[in-house]
Amino acid sequence: MLEKDIQEVLFSQQQLAERVDQIAQEITRDYAGKEIVLISVLRGSFVFMADLCRRIDLPCTIDFMSVSSYGKGTSSSGQVQITKDLSGDISGKHILVVEDILDSGNTLSYLLKLLEQRAPASIRLCTLLDKPERRVKPVEVHYSGFTIPDAFVVGYGLDYAEHYRNLPYIGILKPEVYGG
């Protein structure tokens, strides 16, 4: 039923699984001997985060933040709002922020500065998708799954108006669905 709204599948379920495995191996290697705190930026990253944390072969804990700059639209408003903060203290800990997509950079730039003020031992960013064509603010990415074109994508946790998150792949949403 949801498939009728998809213009093109960018990454299949198999491609996603393979890339998440590769990223998890890089993280396991880079953080060898350390415990990390994975921070999922809700809601879009929850599927990626679940798959990623199960593949990391290190002691890790998880926490969640909800940060929004989109509302119900298809592009960032530039106004960042924290709707759920972390439940634990991150001072002195190795932090890995897990995000679904890096687009304009507004939200992640704000979030990373906020988290740095909380004195973690280190902070890195892992994003499943990177859309550099839309970047407004520079953001350093340490782990990236795929670079994508400037298209509106859904699936594997990413949504449009809270729909399509449950698709097992990432696809381009037909413009007529969102009025693009």
N, C-alpha and C positions, 0 to 999 in steps of 0.2 A: 504494500500500500504506500509506504513512504518512498519506495524506489521510484515511483512515477515522477517525483519532484527532483530527481537527481539528473543533472546534465551529463556528468562524467564521473567515473570512479577514479580518484587520483591514486589512492593507496589501498590495496586489498587487505583483508584480514591477515593473510600470510605475510605480506610485505611489512605490515605494522608489527607483527610478532617478531619477525627477524630483526627489524631495526631496534625494537625495544630490548631484545637480547643483547645486541651489540652495545647499546648505550649502557646497559646494566654492567656489562663486562668492563667497560671503560671506567665507570664509577667505582666498581669493586677494586680495580687496579689502582686508581688514583687515591682512594681513601684507605688503602691497605693499613691495617693496624689501628684504625680509628672507628669511633662510633659516630654515626651521622643522624641528623634530624631532617627528615624529608617534610617539606611544607608544601602541601597541595593548595593551589589557588583555585578555590571552588567557583563555579561548579564544573566548568569545562574540563579540568584536568583530572577528575576523579577516576576515570577509566584508565588513562595513561598511568597515573600514580599507582593504582592497584596492580597493574601488570608489571610496572617497573620495580616496585618494592619487593614483589615476590621473586624477582630474578636477581636482586642484589645480594651477593654472598658476604654480608657484613652485618654486625649488630646495628640496627637502626630503629628509631622511633619515628612516629608520624604525628603531624599536627595539621591543622587546616586554617586557612584564612579565606574570607570571602571579600573580594575587592571588585568593584564595578566601575566601568566608565562607559558602558554601552547602553544600559537601560534595555529597552525592547527594540532598539535600532540595529543597523548593520554596520555602523562605523562608530569609532570612539568619540565621545562627547568632549574628551579632554578633562572633564571633571571627575576626579577619582574619589570614590566613597568606600570606606571600610565598613562592611556590614557584619563581619564576624572576625574577631581578632584571635590570635593564638591563645591556647589554653595554658601554655607553660612558658617558663622563663628560658630564653635561648642564650643568655650570656655565657661565654666561654665554650660554646658548642659549635660543632661543624654543621653548617646549615646548607641544605640543597633545596632551593626553591624549584618546585616542579609546576610548570605551566603548560597549558595546551597549545597556545599560539602567541607568538610575539609579532605584533602588528605595528602600531604607531610608536610603541615604546613608552607612551604616557603612563599607563598603569604600572608597568614593571619598573620604570625609572623611579616613580614615587614609592612603590613598595620596597624596593631594594634599599633606598635611602632610609626609609623608616626602620627596616630591620637592622641595618648597619648601626643605627643609633642605640640598639639594644645590646651592643658589645659581644657579638658572637666571635668565636675563635677564627672562623672563616665563613664566607658566604659565596655560593656559586649558583648559577642559574642553569636549569635544564628545561628546554622547551621542545615539545614534540614537533611543532611547525614554526618556521620562521618565514615571515613575509617582508623581506628587506625593502621592497619598493615603497612600502607605506610608512617607513620609519621617519618619525619626527624628532624623537629624542634618542640619543645613543644609549645602547644597553649592551653590556658585555655578556655574551652567551658562551658558556663553558661546554655544554652538551646540547646538540641540536639533532633532531631526528631527520627532518626534511626541510629543504627550502622550497617554498611554493610560490606560484604566481599570484598576482593581485586578483583573486577571485574569492567569492563568499563560499566557505567550506563548512560542511556539517558532518556529523557522524563521529563515532569513537569518543563520545563525550561532548563534542562541539555541537552547538545548537543554533537554531533560529527561532526566536520567541518560545524557548523552552522545548521545542520539538526536535526530532532527529538524533538526539544524543545516543539512542540505543542502536543505531546502525553499526554493524561490526566493521565497517570500512570508513574511509574518509572520501567524500565526494563533493563535487561542485554543485551547489544548489542552483536550480534554474532561476534566472533573473525574474521571470514573471511571478515566481512564488513570493518574492520579497519586494517586488516593485522596482527592481534595479534596472 
